[in-house]
Amino acid sequence: MRVLLVSTYDLGHQPFGLASPAAVLRAHGHEVVCVDLSLDPLPDALLRSAPVAGFFLPMHTAARLALPLIARARRLNPSTRLFCFGLYAHLNRAHLADSGVQACFGGEFEDALLQFVEQPSAPPPAPVSLARLAFLPPDRSVLPPLARYPRLRSDGEALIAGYTEASRGCKHLCRHCPVVPVYQGAFRVVPRDVVLEDIRRQVAAGARHISFGDPDFFNGPLHARRLAEALHAEFPSLTYDATIKIEHLRRHRDLLPVLKDTGCLFVTSAVESADDRVLEKLDKGHTRADFAAVARDFQRLGLALAPTFIPFTPWTTADSYRELLDVLLELDLVDNTAPIQLALRLLIPDGSLLLQLDDVRARITGFDPPALLHRWTHPDPAVDALAAAAFRAVSRPEIRSAPRRAAFAALWNLVHSEPPPEDFGLLPRATVPFLEEPWYC
C-alpha cells in the first residue's frame, strides 16, 4: 500500500519521525512517500492519490501547522485514512479527531502505525503504546538530503548536521513537559547497534556533526557513555550535541569529561528559570544554584552549555526576569542562549500536568482550538506587557541577524535603567557552537 508521511516542522532536523516508520513500513512491503514541509511543498496530487496519510507531530508548532493540511487532505480526498503520530498527536487527539483524523499514536508508535495501515477494517490501535519495539535503522533514503537542512556553526564553519535518537521517553515528571503525559516516567533505549548504523549512514551522506534528540541523553547514563565512546572510536572527528537535565549534569559530573573527550560540542539543558519558586512549580528537580554550578563545571572543561528557558510564567515578576538576565551575564552565557529563549511564554496544551495546579487553573481564560493551547493571563498585566515587548525585541529583523549579545542588550534595556557593560566580558560569538535553527518549542 502507498503511505504518505508528512512532517510539518521538526526544529530544522531531517525528520527521524518519518525515517523510523518508513523503515518499518518498507520492510513490510509498503510504498512510502515522505514530504518535509520545512523544505518542500505538499502537492495536491499526493493528497488526492494517497489511500493513507500520516502527519508527524513531535511538537506544538508542528501540530498547529498540520491542522490546515488535515483540512485540505479531507477536502481533496475524503476517503483517505488519516492518522497523526508523535507526542502532540496524543495530547491533541480529541481536537484532531474533530478535524477528521481517524487515529492518533503516541509513545512507541511504529507498530501501531503499521497495524493501522495493514488492517483498515479493524478498530484503530491504542493511542499510546509503551511496548518495547524491535527497532530498525531509520530509512532516510525517502527524505531530502542532509545538505538541505540547517547546519552546525562552529569556528567559522557551517557543517552538515545529522540527527538521531538513542532513547525515548523520560524518567522524570516535569509538569510542563509534553513527554510526561505520554510516557509517564517510562523511557525506552534504542539498541546501540541501531543508533550507530543510523549515524554511519548519515556520515556517508556527509554529516560531520550529530544531534542526539533524546529527551534526556543521561536517562540511561551507561547506555549514553558506551554509545559516545563507540561513536568516537569509529568516527574520531565527528562531533555531537545532546540534551541533558541540569539534575543529571549534577548527578553524573563524572561523565562530563567523557562528553568532552568523545567529541561533544555542547549540551542543551532546559533550565527554564533562575527563580527557585518557578522551578519548584515546574517540578524541574534542580535549583538556581545547581544551574550555576553546572555552568561553571562546563566552563572548566571547555564544554558549551546551551540553556533554554520559559521566562514568562504565571509566577514571573519583572524582578525575576531582570535577575535571569543578570545570572546569564554573570555566568557568561549570553552568547550561549538563543534570544528567542528569553522571550517565550509558558505553553499549556491539553493533558499538561500544569493543569493540576490551582494557581494555573485560576489564570486560564479558555482553550483556543486553532492554537491548540489553553490561554492564560498573568496576575500582573505589566508582566504580560513585558513578555510582549520581549518577543517584539527579539523578532526585529535587524536583531535576528545580529550577534546574540545585541538581542540581549535590547532585552536588558527593557528592565534595567543602566545599559549593560560595554563588552559584556564575553568570548567572540564564533567560539560558541550552535545549530542554525534556534527554536526549541
Summary of the structure (lengths in Angstrom):
residues: 441
radius of gyration: 21.6
end to end distance: 33.9
largest distance: 67.6
contacts: 1509
relative contact order: 0.10
helix: 42%
strand: 19%
